[in-house]
């Protein structure tokens, strides 16, 4: 009888603990993702791309700069002279990743870096590298920019952000 009481007490404690854990908000909960807006226009894409190009030149970098619509389709692309081929491919992949996920492509770099289940994103054609950013206008996502070819994703992100700042 005593062992049954201990078992019941253990089960009750487990249930209470599990309920308390379940009720906790997720650590690092993200704000809601933006809604899709109208697709980016060529004029907007050129303005963003050319501002990013100016920033890349200012930093003395060779970059590929891709602007895509909400579906990840290429709208505008800049390939600087002497850019390594991988830079152009990375730029387009980062932009597509950001557009499809409504998140900076760095979010997937972080997931892959953490290992384990985070590696599953690679099977979906995700470019898990910093340098892709969603383009938000009036609170709605209209496309994404991806920059690739710089020495690291931090620099690529700075160039991408300079492009986004041109729309403000």
ABEGO torsion letter per residue (X at the ends): XAAAAAAAAAAAAAAAAAAAAAABBBBGBBBBBBBBBBBBBAAAAAAAAAAAAAAAAAAGBBBBBBBBBAAGBBABBBBBBGBBAAAAAAAAAAAAAAAAAGBBAAAAAAAAAAEEAAAAAAAAGBBBBBGBBBBBBGGBBAEBBBBBGBABAAAAAAAAAAAAAAAX
